[in-house]
Amino acid sequence: MKKILVTGALGQIGSELTEKLRSTYGEENIIASDIRRPESPTGIFEEIDVTKEKDIYEIAKKYNVDTIIHLAALLSAKAEAFPKVAWEINMGGLVNALEAAKELKLKFFTPSSIGAFGPSTPKDNTPQDTLQRPTTMYGVNKVAGELLCDYYYSRFGVDTRGVRFPGLISYVTAPGGGTTDYAVEVYYEAIRKGRYTSYIAQGTHMDMMYMPDALNAIIQLMEADPDRLKHRNAFNITAMSAAPEHFAEAIGRQIPDFEMNYQVDPVRQGIAESWPDSINADAAKEEWGFEAAHDIDSMTIDMLEKIREKIKRDSA
Ligand code: AKB
């Protein structure tokens, strides 16, 4: 990768990935884009509506990029609330981005998710290649997206690559409209109030990962030798399988009187129950050396420290 266009650059992954790419590949080589302008833009920024057929193509051509990292999408709970909008953004945006990559002969990354699995998928140690019959609009979009990326590779030779992200935890930009968002909210509430009411029930396991590991995974996969990649798109990756009580325990080791309560949201609980409890990341390890550096305790220590600093800065 030398010159990269990022869509959805103001989102949870995009805001941190853009900064990391700028420091790795040079500020002048990263074109950040989103549907709206940031309040105080840094570096090159372009407004792109991914649902407009030519927006991505025109900006990719204008800057002569060699790679598109396509992140613009609605997450699971929002997609369930607005399924038709989700189809238009998640699928319409993806096909427009893939067309731009095809026309301009670009490398291409887009994330899939643990949401691409469904209730009939094996729940524990979910294999890389397995039954995928998701019951959410987000899941339908993700499975179709994985297949579409495979298709653009086999039919048109586009160098498409991707991972199935678990819930991503970070202190920089809040996620919005996801099922795993509780695993970010819990840290803010732990610091602000010393307690958190979880909308996901005790005992509900989902895969999770700290954002620095997710960013490294994107870059590592994109820089991987293509001859080693058998799966290309939709590699299972994970750092931990955790339920709300595991976050409560890890936070409790740092803030001893932290309390976790439960008030379950049936929609997000239903989505969570349709996803695996833990996925198997062996293919990503074997084919491009994926490895996560953070477990729940090292992540918790870092999250709490960074959020405290952030709250202090914001209130100064
Ligand atoms: C969500 O909860 O929708 C996302 C995801 C796991 O894809 N964080």
Residues whose N, C-alpha, C, O or C-beta is under 5 A from the ligand:
A	BS01	AKB	L75 S76 A77 S113 I114 G115 F165 P166 G167 L168 G177 G178 T179 T180 D181
